[in-house]
């Protein structure tokens, strides 16, 4: 007996939700992964890795705009200065 069309495996098609031809499937996959992590309450993982990558001068899966980035960068600089001053005081 032949299976009806509704019983066949569904075909997979690429849907460009943004209608922008320059976005490749890898970028869309990254976007979906970040969105899923955000919904699951784990966006902090992506943000932490993006910040770490930025400190190292590279990108983590693309370019991220991180809320409060300037304040965090300022705090990082202050921590680095404190560590340097401790080292200098320890040498003298």
PDB file with one MODEL, atoms N, CA, C and O in Angstrom:
MODEL        1
ATOM      1  N   UNK A   1       0.833  -1.172   0.000  1.00  0.00           N
ATOM      2  CA  UNK A   1       0.000   0.000   0.000  1.00  0.00           C
ATOM      3  C   UNK A   1       0.885   1.245   0.000  1.00  0.00           C
ATOM      4  O   UNK A   1       1.870   1.295   0.736  1.00  0.00           O
ATOM      5  N   UNK A   2       0.561   2.219  -0.787  1.00  0.00           N
ATOM      6  CA  UNK A   2       1.356   3.437  -0.945  1.00  0.00           C
ATOM      7  C   UNK A   2       0.988   4.453   0.143  1.00  0.00           C
ATOM      8  O   UNK A   2      -0.187   4.648   0.455  1.00  0.00           O
ATOM      9  N   UNK A   3       2.012   5.093   0.712  1.00  0.00           N
ATOM     10  CA  UNK A   3       1.766   6.082   1.762  1.00  0.00           C
ATOM     11  C   UNK A   3       1.219   7.359   1.150  1.00  0.00           C
ATOM     12  O   UNK A   3       1.618   7.756   0.055  1.00  0.00           O
ATOM     13  N   UNK A   4       0.321   7.986   1.850  1.00  0.00           N
ATOM     14  CA  UNK A   4      -0.235   9.248   1.356  1.00  0.00           C
ATOM     15  C   UNK A   4       0.796  10.356   1.539  1.00  0.00           C
ATOM     16  O   UNK A   4       1.780  10.185   2.258  1.00  0.00           O
ATOM     17  N   UNK A   5       0.568  11.480   0.893  1.00  0.00           N
ATOM     18  CA  UNK A   5       1.498  12.608   0.983  1.00  0.00           C
ATOM     19  C   UNK A   5       1.665  13.095   2.416  1.00  0.00           C
ATOM     20  O   UNK A   5       2.750  13.544   2.787  1.00  0.00           O
ATOM     21  N   UNK A   6       0.626  13.016   3.223  1.00  0.00           N
ATOM     22  CA  UNK A   6       0.716  13.508   4.594  1.00  0.00           C
ATOM     23  C   UNK A   6       1.561  12.593   5.471  1.00  0.00           C
ATOM     24  O   UNK A   6       2.019  13.020   6.531  1.00  0.00           O
ATOM     25  N   UNK A   7       1.782  11.342   5.058  1.00  0.00           N
ATOM     26  CA  UNK A   7       2.565  10.406   5.847  1.00  0.00           C
ATOM     27  C   UNK A   7       4.038  10.401   5.461  1.00  0.00           C
ATOM     28  O   UNK A   7       4.847   9.765   6.137  1.00  0.00           O
ATOM     29  N   UNK A   8       4.400  11.092   4.395  1.00  0.00           N
ATOM     30  CA  UNK A   8       5.793  11.141   3.965  1.00  0.00           C
ATOM     31  C   UNK A   8       6.585  12.066   4.878  1.00  0.00           C
ATOM     32  O   UNK A   8       6.034  12.936   5.552  1.00  0.00           O
ATOM     33  N   UNK A   9       7.895  11.848   4.875  1.00  0.00           N
ATOM     34  CA  UNK A   9       8.746  12.705   5.690  1.00  0.00           C
ATOM     35  C   UNK A   9       8.683  14.135   5.165  1.00  0.00           C
ATOM     36  O   UNK A   9       8.669  14.356   3.954  1.00  0.00           O
ATOM     37  N   UNK A  10       8.647  15.099   6.072  1.00  0.00           N
ATOM     38  CA  UNK A  10       8.586  16.492   5.613  1.00  0.00           C
ATOM     39  C   UNK A  10       9.906  16.892   4.975  1.00  0.00           C
ATOM     40  O   UNK A  10      10.973  16.427   5.376  1.00  0.00           O
ATOM     41  N   UNK A  11       9.818  17.750   3.987  1.00  0.00           N
ATOM     42  CA  UNK A  11      11.037  18.226   3.341  1.00  0.00           C
ATOM     43  C   UNK A  11      11.574  19.413   4.128  1.00  0.00           C
ATOM     44  O   UNK A  11      10.823  20.144   4.774  1.00  0.00           O
ATOM     45  N   UNK A  12      12.866  19.585   4.063  1.00  0.00           N
ATOM     46  CA  UNK A  12      13.506  20.684   4.769  1.00  0.00           C
ATOM     47  C   UNK A  12      13.789  21.790   3.778  1.00  0.00           C
ATOM     48  O   UNK A  12      14.385  21.557   2.727  1.00  0.00           O
ATOM     49  N   UNK A  13      13.362  22.994   4.112  1.00  0.00           N
ATOM     50  CA  UNK A  13      13.638  24.139   3.252  1.00  0.00           C
ATOM     51  C   UNK A  13      14.260  25.239   4.090  1.00  0.00           C
ATOM     52  O   UNK A  13      14.029  25.326   5.296  1.00  0.00           O
ATOM     53  N   UNK A  14      15.043  26.067   3.445  1.00  0.00           N
ATOM     54  CA  UNK A  14      15.665  27.198   4.130  1.00  0.00           C
ATOM     55  C   UNK A  14      14.725  28.387   4.013  1.00  0.00           C
ATOM     56  O   UNK A  14      14.355  28.785   2.909  1.00  0.00           O
ATOM     57  N   UNK A  15      14.342  28.948   5.141  1.00  0.00           N
ATOM     58  CA  UNK A  15      13.469  30.116   5.147  1.00  0.00           C
ATOM     59  C   UNK A  15      14.292  31.300   5.620  1.00  0.00           C
ATOM     60  O   UNK A  15      14.839  31.293   6.723  1.00  0.00           O
ATOM     61  N   UNK A  16      14.371  32.302   4.785  1.00  0.00           N
ATOM     62  CA  UNK A  16      15.099  33.511   5.147  1.00  0.00           C
ATOM     63  C   UNK A  16      14.113  34.469   5.797  1.00  0.00           C
ATOM     64  O   UNK A  16      13.393  35.190   5.106  1.00  0.00           O
ATOM     65  N   UNK A  17      14.079  34.477   7.133  1.00  0.00           N
ATOM     66  CA  UNK A  17      13.116  35.284   7.865  1.00  0.00           C
ATOM     67  C   UNK A  17      13.404  36.774   7.763  1.00  0.00           C
ATOM     68  O   UNK A  17      12.497  37.592   7.917  1.00  0.00           O
ATOM     69  N   UNK A  18      14.625  37.125   7.512  1.00  0.00           N
ATOM     70  CA  UNK A  18      15.010  38.527   7.500  1.00  0.00           C
ATOM     71  C   UNK A  18      14.991  39.093   6.081  1.00  0.00           C
ATOM     72  O   UNK A  18      15.084  40.308   5.906  1.00  0.00           O
ATOM     73  N   UNK A  19      14.876  38.246   5.078  1.00  0.00           N
ATOM     74  CA  UNK A  19      14.887  38.651   3.674  1.00  0.00           C
ATOM     75  C   UNK A  19      16.159  39.398   3.305  1.00  0.00           C
ATOM     76  O   UNK A  19      16.117  40.355   2.533  1.00  0.00           O
ATOM     77  N   UNK A  20      17.260  38.977   3.837  1.00  0.00           N
ATOM     78  CA  UNK A  20      18.540  39.573   3.515  1.00  0.00           C
ATOM     79  C   UNK A  20      19.421  38.500   2.899  1.00  0.00           C
ATOM     80  O   UNK A  20      19.759  37.522   3.568  1.00  0.00           O
ATOM     81  N   UNK A  21      19.799  38.663   1.640  1.00  0.00           N
ATOM     82  CA  UNK A  21      20.549  37.618   0.945  1.00  0.00           C
ATOM     83  C   UNK A  21      21.971  37.429   1.445  1.00  0.00           C
ATOM     84  O   UNK A  21      22.591  36.410   1.141  1.00  0.00           O
ATOM     85  N   UNK A  22      22.509  38.379   2.203  1.00  0.00           N
ATOM     86  CA  UNK A  22      23.899  38.270   2.639  1.00  0.00           C
ATOM     87  C   UNK A  22      24.069  37.416   3.889  1.00  0.00           C
ATOM     88  O   UNK A  22      25.200  37.093   4.251  1.00  0.00           O
ATOM     89  N   UNK A  23      22.999  37.046   4.549  1.00  0.00           N
ATOM     90  CA  UNK A  23      23.094  36.237   5.761  1.00  0.00           C
ATOM     91  C   UNK A  23      23.174  34.769   5.368  1.00  0.00           C
ATOM     92  O   UNK A  23      22.294  34.258   4.675  1.00  0.00           O
ATOM     93  N   UNK A  24      24.228  34.093   5.809  1.00  0.00           N
ATOM     94  CA  UNK A  24      24.363  32.678   5.482  1.00  0.00           C
ATOM     95  C   UNK A  24      23.736  31.823   6.578  1.00  0.00           C
ATOM     96  O   UNK A  24      23.353  32.326   7.634  1.00  0.00           O
ATOM     97  N   UNK A  25      23.639  30.543   6.314  1.00  0.00           N
ATOM     98  CA  UNK A  25      22.962  29.645   7.253  1.00  0.00           C
ATOM     99  C   UNK A  25      23.703  29.541   8.581  1.00  0.00           C
ATOM    100  O   UNK A  25      23.073  29.320   9.616  1.00  0.00           O
ATOM    101  N   UNK A  26      25.030  29.694   8.577  1.00  0.00           N
ATOM    102  CA  UNK A  26      25.791  29.626   9.832  1.00  0.00           C
ATOM    103  C   UNK A  26      25.423  30.793  10.750  1.00  0.00           C
ATOM    104  O   UNK A  26      25.287  30.615  11.960  1.00  0.00           O
ATOM    105  N   UNK A  27      25.261  31.993  10.169  1.00  0.00           N
ATOM    106  CA  UNK A  27      24.868  33.146  10.976  1.00  0.00           C
ATOM    107  C   UNK A  27      23.472  32.958  11.545  1.00  0.00           C
ATOM    108  O   UNK A  27      23.218  33.300  12.699  1.00  0.00           O
ATOM    109  N   UNK A  28      22.565  32.414  10.740  1.00  0.00           N
ATOM    110  CA  UNK A  28      21.211  32.166  11.230  1.00  0.00           C
ATOM    111  C   UNK A  28      21.227  31.143  12.353  1.00  0.00           C
ATOM    112  O   UNK A  28      20.498  31.282  13.335  1.00  0.00           O
ATOM    113  N   UNK A  29      22.054  30.117  12.212  1.00  0.00           N
ATOM    114  CA  UNK A  29      22.165  29.102  13.255  1.00  0.00           C
ATOM    115  C   UNK A  29      22.684  29.718  14.546  1.00  0.00           C
ATOM    116  O   UNK A  29      22.180  29.417  15.628  1.00  0.00           O
ATOM    117  N   UNK A  30      23.694  30.583  14.435  1.00  0.00           N
ATOM    118  CA  UNK A  30      24.226  31.264  15.611  1.00  0.00           C
ATOM    119  C   UNK A  30      23.149  32.116  16.266  1.00  0.00           C
ATOM    120  O   UNK A  30      23.021  32.136  17.490  1.00  0.00           O
ATOM    121  N   UNK A  31      22.374  32.821  15.444  1.00  0.00           N
ATOM    122  CA  UNK A  31      21.292  33.655  15.971  1.00  0.00           C
ATOM    123  C   UNK A  31      20.274  32.811  16.704  1.00  0.00           C
ATOM    124  O   UNK A  31      19.824  33.179  17.789  1.00  0.00           O
ATOM    125  N   UNK A  32      19.906  31.681  16.121  1.00  0.00           N
ATOM    126  CA  UNK A  32      18.938  30.796  16.775  1.00  0.00           C
ATOM    127  C   UNK A  32      19.490  30.267  18.095  1.00  0.00           C
ATOM    128  O   UNK A  32      18.762  30.207  19.085  1.00  0.00           O
ATOM    129  N   UNK A  33      20.769  29.881  18.125  1.00  0.00           N
ATOM    130  CA  UNK A  33      21.372  29.346  19.354  1.00  0.00           C
ATOM    131  C   UNK A  33      21.365  30.388  20.463  1.00  0.00           C
ATOM    132  O   UNK A  33      21.021  30.076  21.603  1.00  0.00           O
ATOM    133  N   UNK A  34      21.741  31.623  20.141  1.00  0.00           N
ATOM    134  CA  UNK A  34      21.750  32.687  21.139  1.00  0.00           C
ATOM    135  C   UNK A  34      20.331  32.955  21.622  1.00  0.00           C
ATOM    136  O   UNK A  34      20.110  33.171  22.814  1.00  0.00           O
ATOM    137  N   UNK A  35      19.372  32.943  20.705  1.00  0.00           N
ATOM    138  CA  UNK A  35      17.978  33.171  21.086  1.00  0.00           C
ATOM    139  C   UNK A  35      17.478  32.076  22.013  1.00  0.00           C
ATOM    140  O   UNK A  35      16.788  32.355  22.994  1.00  0.00           O
ATOM    141  N   UNK A  36      17.817  30.850  21.713  1.00  0.00           N
ATOM    142  CA  UNK A  36      17.381  29.722  22.551  1.00  0.00           C
ATOM    143  C   UNK A  36      18.018  29.817  23.931  1.00  0.00           C
ATOM    144  O   UNK A  36      17.347  29.602  24.940  1.00  0.00           O
ATOM    145  N   UNK A  37      19.313  30.138  23.982  1.00  0.00           N
ATOM    146  CA  UNK A  37      19.978  30.290  25.280  1.00  0.00           C
ATOM    147  C   UNK A  37      19.335  31.411  26.096  1.00  0.00           C
ATOM    148  O   UNK A  37      19.183  31.293  27.312  1.00  0.00           O
ATOM    149  N   UNK A  38      18.961  32.495  25.422  1.00  0.00           N
ATOM    150  CA  UNK A  38      18.316  33.603  26.132  1.00  0.00           C
ATOM    151  C   UNK A  38      16.984  33.168  26.720  1.00  0.00           C
ATOM    152  O   UNK A  38      16.667  33.505  27.861  1.00  0.00           O
ATOM    153  N   UNK A  39      16.208  32.426  25.953  1.00  0.00           N
ATOM    154  CA  UNK A  39      14.911  31.953  26.434  1.00  0.00           C
ATOM    155  C   UNK A  39      15.089  31.003  27.610  1.00  0.00           C
ATOM    156  O   UNK A  39      14.279  31.004  28.537  1.00  0.00           O
ATOM    157  N   UNK A  40      16.131  30.201  27.580  1.00  0.00           N
ATOM    158  CA  UNK A  40      16.384  29.248  28.659  1.00  0.00           C
ATOM    159  C   UNK A  40      17.050  29.894  29.877  1.00  0.00           C
ATOM    160  O   UNK A  40      17.339  29.216  30.863  1.00  0.00           O
ATOM    161  N   UNK A  41      17.288  31.193  29.806  1.00  0.00           N
ATOM    162  CA  UNK A  41      17.892  31.891  30.931  1.00  0.00           C
ATOM    163  C   UNK A  41      19.393  31.743  31.008  1.00  0.00           C
ATOM    164  O   UNK A  41      19.977  31.946  32.073  1.00  0.00           O
ATOM    165  N   UNK A  42      20.034  31.393  29.906  1.00  0.00           N
ATOM    166  CA  UNK A  42      21.484  31.179  29.916  1.00  0.00           C
ATOM    167  C   UNK A  42      22.222  32.157  29.008  1.00  0.00           C
ATOM    168  O   UNK A  42      23.316  31.861  28.529  1.00  0.00           O
ATOM    169  N   UNK A  43      21.625  33.318  28.773  1.00  0.00           N
ATOM    170  CA  UNK A  43      22.274  34.311  27.926  1.00  0.00           C
ATOM    171  C   UNK A  43      23.594  34.783  28.534  1.00  0.00           C
ATOM    172  O   UNK A  43      24.504  35.190  27.811  1.00  0.00           O
ATOM    173  N   UNK A  44      23.695  34.727  29.859  1.00  0.00           N
ATOM    174  CA  UNK A  44      24.931  35.166  30.521  1.00  0.00           C
ATOM    175  C   UNK A  44      26.144  34.376  30.034  1.00  0.00           C
ATOM    176  O   UNK A  44      27.259  34.897  30.028  1.00  0.00           O
ATOM    177  N   UNK A  45      25.937  33.134  29.630  1.00  0.00           N
ATOM    178  CA  UNK A  45      27.044  32.320  29.110  1.00  0.00           C
ATOM    179  C   UNK A  45      27.578  32.935  27.824  1.00  0.00           C
ATOM    180  O   UNK A  45      28.788  33.076  27.650  1.00  0.00           O
ATOM    181  N   UNK A  46      26.669  33.299  26.924  1.00  0.00           N
ATOM    182  CA  UNK A  46      27.066  33.898  25.650  1.00  0.00           C
ATOM    183  C   UNK A  46      27.732  35.246  25.893  1.00  0.00           C
ATOM    184  O   UNK A  46      28.757  35.555  25.286  1.00  0.00           O
ATOM    185  N   UNK A  47      27.149  36.051  26.782  1.00  0.00           N
ATOM    186  CA  UNK A  47      27.701  37.371  27.074  1.00  0.00           C
ATOM    187  C   UNK A  47      29.102  37.245  27.671  1.00  0.00           C
ATOM    188  O   UNK A  47      30.006  37.984  27.283  1.00  0.00           O
ATOM    189  N   UNK A  48      29.288  36.321  28.607  1.00  0.00           N
ATOM    190  CA  UNK A  48      30.616  36.122  29.207  1.00  0.00           C
ATOM    191  C   UNK A  48      31.645  35.719  28.165  1.00  0.00           C
ATOM    192  O   UNK A  48      32.767  36.226  28.164  1.00  0.00           O
ATOM    193  N   UNK A  49      31.268  34.819  27.289  1.00  0.00           N
ATOM    194  CA  UNK A  49      32.215  34.376  26.246  1.00  0.00           C
ATOM    195  C   UNK A  49      32.496  35.483  25.240  1.00  0.00           C
ATOM    196  O   UNK A  49      33.619  35.609  24.752  1.00  0.00           O
ATOM    197  N   UNK A  50      31.485  36.284  24.929  1.00  0.00           N
ATOM    198  CA  UNK A  50      31.691  37.407  24.010  1.00  0.00           C
ATOM    199  C   UNK A  50      32.624  38.439  24.632  1.00  0.00           C
ATOM    200  O   UNK A  50      33.491  38.985  23.950  1.00  0.00           O
ATOM    201  N   UNK A  51      32.448  38.708  25.929  1.00  0.00           N
ATOM    202  CA  UNK A  51      33.337  39.658  26.620  1.00  0.00           C
ATOM    203  C   UNK A  51      34.767  39.136  26.666  1.00  0.00           C
ATOM    204  O   UNK A  51      35.714  39.887  26.431  1.00  0.00           O
ATOM    205  N   UNK A  52      34.921  37.863  26.965  1.00  0.00           N
ATOM    206  CA  UNK A  52      36.250  37.256  27.016  1.00  0.00           C
ATOM    207  C   UNK A  52      36.924  37.331  25.649  1.00  0.00           C
ATOM    208  O   UNK A  52      38.111  37.644  25.550  1.00  0.00           O
ATOM    209  N   UNK A  53      36.168  37.045  24.606  1.00  0.00           N
ATOM    210  CA  UNK A  53      36.719  37.110  23.252  1.00  0.00           C
ATOM    211  C   UNK A  53      37.134  38.535  22.914  1.00  0.00           C
ATOM    212  O   UNK A  53      38.174  38.750  22.293  1.00  0.00           O
ATOM    213  N   UNK A  54      36.322  39.512  23.322  1.00  0.00           N
ATOM    214  CA  UNK A  54      36.660  40.905  23.032  1.00  0.00           C
ATOM    215  C   UNK A  54      37.945  41.305  23.739  1.00  0.00           C
ATOM    216  O   UNK A  54      38.780  42.002  23.162  1.00  0.00           O
ATOM    217  N   UNK A  55      38.112  40.870  24.989  1.00  0.00           N
ATOM    218  CA  UNK A  55      39.344  41.175  25.733  1.00  0.00           C
ATOM    219  C   UNK A  55      40.567  40.606  25.026  1.00  0.00           C
ATOM    220  O   UNK A  55      41.648  41.193  25.055  1.00  0.00           O
ATOM    221  N   UNK A  56      40.377  39.447  24.387  1.00  0.00           N
ATOM    222  CA  UNK A  56      41.479  38.788  23.687  1.00  0.00           C
ATOM    223  C   UNK A  56      41.639  39.304  22.260  1.00  0.00           C
ATOM    224  O   UNK A  56      42.523  38.853  21.532  1.00  0.00           O
ATOM    225  N   UNK A  57      40.787  40.245  21.858  1.00  0.00           N
ATOM    226  CA  UNK A  57      40.898  40.839  20.532  1.00  0.00           C
ATOM    227  C   UNK A  57      40.331  39.987  19.415  1.00  0.00           C
ATOM    228  O   UNK A  57      40.791  40.081  18.277  1.00  0.00           O
ATOM    229  N   UNK A  58      39.353  39.168  19.710  1.00  0.00           N
ATOM    230  CA  UNK A  58      38.722  38.344  18.678  1.00  0.00           C
ATOM    231  C   UNK A  58      37.212  38.404  18.854  1.00  0.00           C
ATOM    232  O   UNK A  58      36.713  39.040  19.783  1.00  0.00           O
ATOM    233  N   UNK A  59      36.485  37.741  17.960  1.00  0.00           N
ATOM    234  CA  UNK A  59      35.027  37.706  18.048  1.00  0.00           C
ATOM    235  C   UNK A  59      34.569  36.325  18.465  1.00  0.00           C
ATOM    236  O   UNK A  59      35.228  35.327  18.175  1.00  0.00           O
ATOM    237  N   UNK A  60      33.442  36.271  19.143  1.00  0.00           N
ATOM    238  CA  UNK A  60      32.853  34.999  19.546  1.00  0.00           C
ATOM    239  C   UNK A  60      31.571  34.808  18.763  1.00  0.00           C
ATOM    240  O   UNK A  60      30.511  35.275  19.180  1.00  0.00           O
ATOM    241  N   UNK A  61      31.658  34.132  17.644  1.00  0.00           N
ATOM    242  CA  UNK A  61      30.474  33.857  16.840  1.00  0.00           C
ATOM    243  C   UNK A  61      29.856  35.084  16.216  1.00  0.00           C
ATOM    244  O   UNK A  61      28.686  35.044  15.834  1.00  0.00           O
ATOM    245  N   UNK A  62      30.582  36.159  16.097  1.00  0.00           N
ATOM    246  CA  UNK A  62      30.042  37.372  15.500  1.00  0.00           C
ATOM    247  C   UNK A  62      30.274  38.568  16.394  1.00  0.00           C
ATOM    248  O   UNK A  62      30.998  38.497  17.388  1.00  0.00           O
ATOM    249  N   UNK A  63      29.659  39.645  16.031  1.00  0.00           N
ATOM    250  CA  UNK A  63      29.810  40.883  16.776  1.00  0.00           C
ATOM    251  C   UNK A  63      28.600  41.070  17.678  1.00  0.00           C
ATOM    252  O   UNK A  63      27.461  40.983  17.219  1.00  0.00           O
ATOM    253  N   UNK A  64      28.839  41.323  18.946  1.00  0.00           N
ATOM    254  CA  UNK A  64      27.764  41.489  19.912  1.00  0.00           C
ATOM    255  C   UNK A  64      27.762  42.911  20.448  1.00  0.00           C
ATOM    256  O   UNK A  64      28.819  43.494  20.688  1.00  0.00           O
ATOM    257  N   UNK A  65      26.579  43.462  20.635  1.00  0.00           N
ATOM    258  CA  UNK A  65      26.442  44.714  21.355  1.00  0.00           C
ATOM    259  C   UNK A  65      26.040  44.312  22.772  1.00  0.00           C
ATOM    260  O   UNK A  65      24.960  43.758  22.977  1.00  0.00           O
ATOM    261  N   UNK A  66      26.887  44.585  23.730  1.00  0.00           N
ATOM    262  CA  UNK A  66      26.666  44.113  25.088  1.00  0.00           C
ATOM    263  C   UNK A  66      26.246  45.290  25.961  1.00  0.00           C
ATOM    264  O   UNK A  66      26.954  46.294  26.043  1.00  0.00           O
ATOM    265  N   UNK A  67      25.093  45.162  26.610  1.00  0.00           N
ATOM    266  CA  UNK A  67      24.593  46.204  27.498  1.00  0.00           C
ATOM    267  C   UNK A  67      25.547  46.376  28.669  1.00  0.00           C
ATOM    268  O   UNK A  67      25.954  45.396  29.293  1.00  0.00           O
ATOM    269  N   UNK A  68      25.904  47.615  28.966  1.00  0.00           N
ATOM    270  CA  UNK A  68      26.793  47.889  30.089  1.00  0.00           C
ATOM    271  C   UNK A  68      28.248  47.585  29.807  1.00  0.00           C
ATOM    272  O   UNK A  68      29.050  47.471  30.733  1.00  0.00           O
ATOM    273  N   UNK A  69      28.595  47.454  28.551  1.00  0.00           N
ATOM    274  CA  UNK A  69      29.952  47.059  28.180  1.00  0.00           C
ATOM    275  C   UNK A  69      30.996  48.081  28.622  1.00  0.00           C
ATOM    276  O   UNK A  69      32.084  47.706  29.059  1.00  0.00           O
ATOM    277  N   UNK A  70      30.674  49.362  28.513  1.00  0.00           N
ATOM    278  CA  UNK A  70      31.634  50.405  28.884  1.00  0.00           C
ATOM    279  C   UNK A  70      31.945  50.349  30.378  1.00  0.00           C
ATOM    280  O   UNK A  70      33.097  50.507  30.782  1.00  0.00           O
ATOM    281  N   UNK A  71      30.912  50.123  31.199  1.00  0.00           N
ATOM    282  CA  UNK A  71      31.122  50.048  32.643  1.00  0.00           C
ATOM    283  C   UNK A  71      31.976  48.839  33.009  1.00  0.00           C
ATOM    284  O   UNK A  71      32.853  48.924  33.869  1.00  0.00           O
ATOM    285  N   UNK A  72      31.715  47.727  32.358  1.00  0.00           N
ATOM    286  CA  UNK A  72      32.478  46.507  32.638  1.00  0.00           C
ATOM    287  C   UNK A  72      33.933  46.684  32.220  1.00  0.00           C
ATOM    288  O   UNK A  72      34.846  46.245  32.918  1.00  0.00           O
ATOM    289  N   UNK A  73      34.139  47.329  31.077  1.00  0.00           N
ATOM    290  CA  UNK A  73      35.503  47.582  30.617  1.00  0.00           C
ATOM    291  C   UNK A  73      36.233  48.492  31.609  1.00  0.00           C
ATOM    292  O   UNK A  73      37.416  48.293  31.888  1.00  0.00           O
ATOM    293  N   UNK A  74      35.526  49.484  32.132  1.00  0.00           N
ATOM    294  CA  UNK A  74      36.109  50.390  33.129  1.00  0.00           C
ATOM    295  C   UNK A  74      36.476  49.620  34.402  1.00  0.00           C
ATOM    296  O   UNK A  74      37.552  49.821  34.965  1.00  0.00           O
ATOM    297  N   UNK A  75      35.587  48.748  34.845  1.00  0.00           N
ATOM    298  CA  UNK A  75      35.868  47.925  36.031  1.00  0.00           C
ATOM    299  C   UNK A  75      37.077  47.026  35.801  1.00  0.00           C
ATOM    300  O   UNK A  75      37.919  46.871  36.685  1.00  0.00           O
ATOM    301  N   UNK A  76      37.159  46.434  34.610  1.00  0.00           N
ATOM    302  CA  UNK A  76      38.309  45.581  34.284  1.00  0.00           C
ATOM    303  C   UNK A  76      39.610  46.372  34.346  1.00  0.00           C
ATOM    304  O   UNK A  76      40.624  45.879  34.840  1.00  0.00           O
ATOM    305  N   UNK A  77      39.571  47.605  33.840  1.00  0.00           N
ATOM    306  CA  UNK A  77      40.765  48.454  33.885  1.00  0.00           C
ATOM    307  C   UNK A  77      41.152  48.782  35.322  1.00  0.00           C
ATOM    308  O   UNK A  77      42.334  48.789  35.665  1.00  0.00           O
ATOM    309  N   UNK A  78      40.150  49.056  36.165  1.00  0.00           N
ATOM    310  CA  UNK A  78      40.437  49.344  37.575  1.00  0.00           C
ATOM    311  C   UNK A  78      41.047  48.134  38.279  1.00  0.00           C
ATOM    312  O   UNK A  78      41.983  48.280  39.065  1.00  0.00           O
ATOM    313  N   UNK A  79      40.528  46.956  38.003  1.00  0.00           N
ATOM    314  CA  UNK A  79      41.067  45.729  38.599  1.00  0.00           C
ATOM    315  C   UNK A  79      42.512  45.529  38.159  1.00  0.00           C
ATOM    316  O   UNK A  79      43.369  45.168  38.966  1.00  0.00           O
ATOM    317  N   UNK A  80      42.779  45.762  36.885  1.00  0.00           N
ATOM    318  CA  UNK A  80      44.144  45.611  36.374  1.00  0.00           C
ATOM    319  C   UNK A  80      45.087  46.609  37.046  1.00  0.00           C
ATOM    320  O   UNK A  80      46.217  46.263  37.390  1.00  0.00           O
ATOM    321  N   UNK A  81      44.620  47.847  37.234  1.00  0.00           N
ATOM    322  CA  UNK A  81      45.457  48.849  37.900  1.00  0.00           C
ATOM    323  C   UNK A  81      45.738  48.467  39.349  1.00  0.00           C
ATOM    324  O   UNK A  81      46.857  48.645  39.830  1.00  0.00           O
ATOM    325  N   UNK A  82      44.728  47.942  40.052  1.00  0.00           N
ATOM    326  CA  UNK A  82      44.936  47.508  41.437  1.00  0.00           C
ATOM    327  C   UNK A  82      45.969  46.392  41.513  1.00  0.00           C
ATOM    328  O   UNK A  82      46.834  46.392  42.389  1.00  0.00           O
ATOM    329  N   UNK A  83      45.872  45.438  40.584  1.00  0.00           N
ATOM    330  CA  UNK A  83      46.832  44.327  40.568  1.00  0.00           C
ATOM    331  C   UNK A  83      48.242  44.833  40.292  1.00  0.00           C
ATOM    332  O   UNK A  83      49.205  44.374  40.908  1.00  0.00           O
ATOM    333  N   UNK A  84      48.361  45.782  39.363  1.00  0.00           N
ATOM    334  CA  UNK A  84      49.678  46.350  39.053  1.00  0.00           C
ATOM    335  C   UNK A  84      50.260  47.071  40.258  1.00  0.00           C
ATOM    336  O   UNK A  84      51.443  46.936  40.568  1.00  0.00           O
ATOM    337  N   UNK A  85      49.407  47.843  40.939  1.00  0.00           N
ATOM    338  CA  UNK A  85      49.920  48.584  42.098  1.00  0.00           C
ATOM    339  C   UNK A  85      50.330  47.634  43.223  1.00  0.00           C
ATOM    340  O   UNK A  85      51.303  47.902  43.928  1.00  0.00           O
ATOM    341  N   UNK A  86      49.601  46.524  43.403  1.00  0.00           N
ATOM    342  CA  UNK A  86      49.993  45.517  44.396  1.00  0.00           C
ATOM    343  C   UNK A  86      51.353  44.922  44.056  1.00  0.00           C
ATOM    344  O   UNK A  86      52.210  44.756  44.923  1.00  0.00           O
ATOM    345  N   UNK A  87      51.535  44.605  42.775  1.00  0.00           N
ATOM    346  CA  UNK A  87      52.817  44.042  42.345  1.00  0.00           C
ATOM    347  C   UNK A  87      53.958  45.025  42.578  1.00  0.00           C
ATOM    348  O   UNK A  87      55.034  44.644  43.039  1.00  0.00           O
ATOM    349  N   UNK A  88      53.714  46.289  42.255  1.00  0.00           N
ATOM    350  CA  UNK A  88      54.758  47.300  42.426  1.00  0.00           C
ATOM    351  C   UNK A  88      55.080  47.482  43.903  1.00  0.00           C
ATOM    352  O   UNK A  88      56.249  47.589  44.274  1.00  0.00           O
ATOM    353  N   UNK A  89      54.050  47.519  44.752  1.00  0.00           N
ATOM    354  CA  UNK A  89      54.274  47.654  46.196  1.00  0.00           C
ATOM    355  C   UNK A  89      55.016  46.443  46.749  1.00  0.00           C
ATOM    356  O   UNK A  89      55.834  46.574  47.659  1.00  0.00           O
ATOM    357  N   UNK A  90      54.735  45.279  46.206  1.00  0.00           N
ATOM    358  CA  UNK A  90      55.411  44.059  46.640  1.00  0.00           C
ATOM    359  C   UNK A  90      56.877  44.043  46.267  1.00  0.00           C
ATOM    360  O   UNK A  90      57.688  43.450  46.979  1.00  0.00           O
ATOM    361  N   UNK A  91      57.233  44.679  45.172  1.00  0.00           N
ATOM    362  CA  UNK A  91      58.625  44.735  44.717  1.00  0.00           C
ATOM    363  C   UNK A  91      59.418  45.714  45.564  1.00  0.00           C
ATOM    364  O   UNK A  91      60.576  45.451  45.890  1.00  0.00           O
ATOM    365  N   UNK A  92      58.813  46.842  45.927  1.00  0.00           N
ATOM    366  CA  UNK A  92      59.520  47.883  46.708  1.00  0.00           C
ATOM    367  C   UNK A  92      59.640  47.494  48.103  1.00  0.00           C
ATOM    368  O   UNK A  92      60.202  48.239  48.906  1.00  0.00           O
TER     369      UNK A  92
ENDMDL
END
